[in-house]
Amino acid sequence: MSLSNEEKMFFGVLAPLVGIWEGDKGLDVSPEKAGDERSPYFETLTIEPVGDVTNAGEQTLIVLAYKQIVSRISDGKVFHHQIGYWYWDKSNNDIFYSLTIPRAVSLLARGKVQSKGSRHEFAVQASALDRNHGIVESAFMSAKASTRAFEMDLNLEGDIMQYTMKTNLHIYGHDFLHTDINTLSRKK
């Protein structure tokens, strides 16, 4: 899934993300009642061009769609499925990252990307307290496993992508920092 030079210009700072990415060096640190669980994982991340959208006749966003499927190395079972979009507002050079997981949790994070040659550093954040770049969750999740904040740093150089996701949760009566890290290679 490669972009033409014209498409690379159109998708701008998001263009290097396009592709099918795979990685088997992931580590998920998640909360359990008795402490934390560490799950090594592998994943496939598919990022595809969408195009552009215009909001209220004034704002134009350049958009990519993605799907992330994560499976435990120990048993091969999928334990995380996520869909969303990457957006670029060229007029002010903001990027946005949305995610939805089938636990009835969604968020919209905002950030910036810095590019130096073939290296691209994406950083986005969302907070439950931020009305614009925040977190929405079902009443059950709010009461039992509330997401309070999210941040992701994603570094891309050529066909190698590394990311760290940090999700602040309030679960089992205390605060917990849920983390995910992985290194992926572009396959297409």
N, C-alpha and C positions, 0 to 999 in steps of 0.2 A: 504494500500500500504506500507507494511513493507519490509525492506531490510534484507537479510540474513547477518550473521556475515562476510562472505566473501565479500559480496557487500558493507557492511559498511566500510571494510578495503579499498576496491577499490576506493570508492567515497570519502574517507577521510574526510576532513573538510567540504565538501558539504553534506555528508550523513544525518546530522540532519535536513536538509531542506526538504527532500523528504516527500511528503504526500499531503493530501487534507486539506486545512486550511480554516476556516470560521471565520468571525468576524463582529459584528454589532455595534462597538463602534467608527467607523471611523469618521473623520472630515476633509473635504476638504475645504481649504480656497483658492478661486480662484478669478482672477481679473474680474471686471465688469467696464463698463465705468464710473459708478457713485461711484466707491469704490471697495469693495470686497463682495463676496458672500460666506457664510458659509453653507456648505451642509453636514449634517450628512449622513453617508452611511454604507451599509453592503457590504461584498464582499466574493467571493470564489477565492482562490488562489490554483491552482493545480500545483505541482512541481513533475516532473517525471524523472527517470534516462534515459540518452541517451547512455552513454558509454564513449569511449575515441576517440580522433582524433589526428592524427600526422600531423604537419605542416612542410613542407620542409624537411622531414626526420629527423628533429632535436628536435622539440618541441612537447611534448605530453600534451594535455589538457584533463582533466576529465570534463564531461559535463552533466548538468541537463537542461531540458526544462521546461518552466513555461507558464501558462496562468492566467491572473488576470481579473476578471469581477467584476465591481463596480457599485452598484445601489443606488440611493437616497432612504433614508428611507421614505421621504415625499410622493413619488408616485410609488416607486418600479421600476422606469425606469433605464435602464443601461445608465450611462453617461461616463463611462471610460472602455475601453477594451485594454488590453496590453498583448503582447507576448514577449518572449525573452529567454535568456539562462543565467545560472550561469556556470562559467568556473573556473577550478583550475589548475594552473601551478605548479605542485608539486616540480619541480626542484628549483624554487625560492620562493615558497609559496605565489605567487600572486593569487588573485582572480579577476575575471572580471564579470561584470554584463551588459547584453545588454537589451535594451528595444526598442520596436517599437509600436507606437500608430497610429491609423488610422487618424491622422491629418497630415500625411506625415512628421513625426519626428521620428528619431532613434538616439540612442546613445550607446557608449561603455564606461563604467566606470571601473576604476581599484581601487583595494584596498587590504585590509588584513582582516584576521579573527583571533581573539584571542579566545582560548578555555580554560576554567578552569572548569574541571569536566563536569557537564551537561549544563553549560552556555557557549554560543557561541555568540561573538559580531562581526558582519560583518560591515565594513565601506567602502563605495566606493564613488568615485567622478569622474566627467567628466566636461570638460570645452570646450566651443566653440573655445577657443584659442589653445587647445591641439590637435595637429595633430594625435596623437595615441589614446588617450582616450578622444574622443570628441563627438560632436553633429553634426548631419546632418539633414537638414530640407529643405523643398521645398522653392522656391523663394517667394511664397506668405507668408509662415510662417516667413521667414527671414525678410520680409518687414513689416509685420503686428503684429506678435506675436512671436518674436524671443526668443529661449531658449539660454541663455548665459552660465548657469552652472547648475549642478545637483549634489546632494549628498544624500546618503541614509545611515542611521544607522539602522541596524536590529539586535535585540537581541532575542535570542532564549534560552529558558530553558525548557527542557522536551517537553511537548506538548503545550507550550505557546510561541507565537511569537509576538513581538512588533516592529513596525517600524515607523520611521519618514523620510519622503522624503521632500527635499527642492529643488525647481526649481526656479532659477532666470530667470525671463522673462523681455523682453522689449515689452510692449503692451500699446496701447492707449496713446502713446507718453511719457510713463514714465516706470521706473523700478518697478517691483513687485516681491515679494517673495511668490510664490505659495507653499503651504504646504499641506501635507497629513499625517495623523497619524492614526494608528489603532492597535488594539490588536486582535489577532486571536488564535483559538484553533485548534489543529490537530484533524480531524475527522476520518481519515484513515491513 
